[in-house]
């Protein structure tokens, strides 16, 4: 048991917690289709940052970073697309 490496557990827990913390907002935004309170600039920067973390994780072959950022990127791109779509719709009215 002395040889057990606890470090990867921290990576997986961090990945799990940060991804789960993002889910309620993503689900609410997708269900309600309300993006009024979301900043387009902030979400664009956030989505770009998540993409960069994913690429970094791939480069360093870090599974927790790859898994967490893959899931978060899918959700972030979805919300960003909804923000762009509904912001465009509001301008057309």
N, C-alpha and C positions, 0 to 999 in steps of 0.2 A: 504494500500500500504506500510505502514511502516514495515510490517512483511515479505515483499518479500525478499528472500535471493538471492543476486547477485553472491555469491561465485560459485555455480554450473555453471553459465554462463561463468565464466572465464575458468573453466575446459573444457567445451564443445568447447569454442573458441580456446583454446590452442590445443585441440585434432584435431579440424578441420584444423587449420592452419598448424600444423606439418605434418599431413597426406597429405594435399593438396600440401604442398611444396615438398614432396617426389615424387608425381605423375609424373611430367615432366621427371625427370631422369629415373624413372622406365619405362615409356612408350617409351622413346627414346631407352633405352637399349634393351627392348623387341622387338621393331620394327627393329632396326638396327642390332641386334645380335652382337654388338661390345662391348666387355668388356675389351678391351686392357687397358683403362685408369683406371680401377677399381682394387684396391688392394684387393687381396684375404684375407689377414690377417685382414685388416680393415673391410671388409664386413662380415667376419666370426664373429668378435667381435661385430660389430653393430647388426647383426642378433641375436646373443646370448643376447645382452642387451635388444633388443626389446622383445624377448621371456621372459626375466626376468621381464620386466615392465608389460607384459601381466599377468604373474603369480601373480605378486604383486597386480595388479588391481583386479584380481579375489579374492585374499585373503582379500583385504580390501573392496571388493564390490563397486568399483568405476567405474561407467559406462563409463565416458569419457575415462579413461585410458584403459579399456577393449576394447572399440570400436576402438579407434585410433590405439592401438598396435596390434589388430587382423588384421586390414587392412594392416598396415605397415609390419607386419610379413609375410603375404601372398606375398606382393610385394618383400620384402627383400629376402625371401627364393627363389622366382623365379629368381631374379637377381643373387643370390649366385649360384644357380644351373646352370644358363647360364654361369657364370664366370668359374665354374669348368668344364663344358662341353667344352667350347671353349678354355680353357687353355689346356685341355687334347688333343683336336683336333690339336692345334698348335704344341704340342710336338710330335704327331704322323707323322707330315709332314716332 
